[in-house]
Amino acid sequence: MNYAIWISAASAVIAALGAWLVFFRLRADHELSRRTQTLALMTFWYHVVREDHLMMPCIRLADSLNKAELDSLLQGREIEIGGEARKTAAMIAASKGFLHEDTGGGVKLGIEASYYIRQQTYSYLNALEILATAWTDALIDEPTFDREFRSVFLPASGKPPLLDFIDRSGIFPAVRVAQLHFLPDYEAKKRAQIA
């Protein structure tokens, strides 16, 4: 009986079993790491949204601006806001102590208020970009992303938020991909990648 063959075969089996165990452990560690990252990203998101009580009114205001108002906001100029958005604009300015003037048909916000609203909008979109990039890079699994963040990228109104702001600013590509992912008529066969 040749013991060398048996020893060699047993060694190969033990090595294969060891490789399988290492692979299984690495896969489990990877999944645990993904879940930990997902929780960290969710905590980050909720912290950003709740950091400033005026962030959501700023987002709603920026989302309601017409082309001329949006251009003024993006360029950091004074803005005259009319319509229903003027109440929100006045509330933001009054809450922060910014100069604002009631013009009868609207509210004129000074440069300081314009910068503040723009900065709040950029902060919100930067946080969204982090979430969307984590999704496109597969740090967040798709079912969790869909369940936890669908309403952020596509609210009940059915209109993705800040589309004009994103288009006019020319940035936030991952946010745009995530918004498209949630549109009912857009069927992605696989997770889109950002180049």
Disulfide bonds with the S-S distance in Angstrom:
none
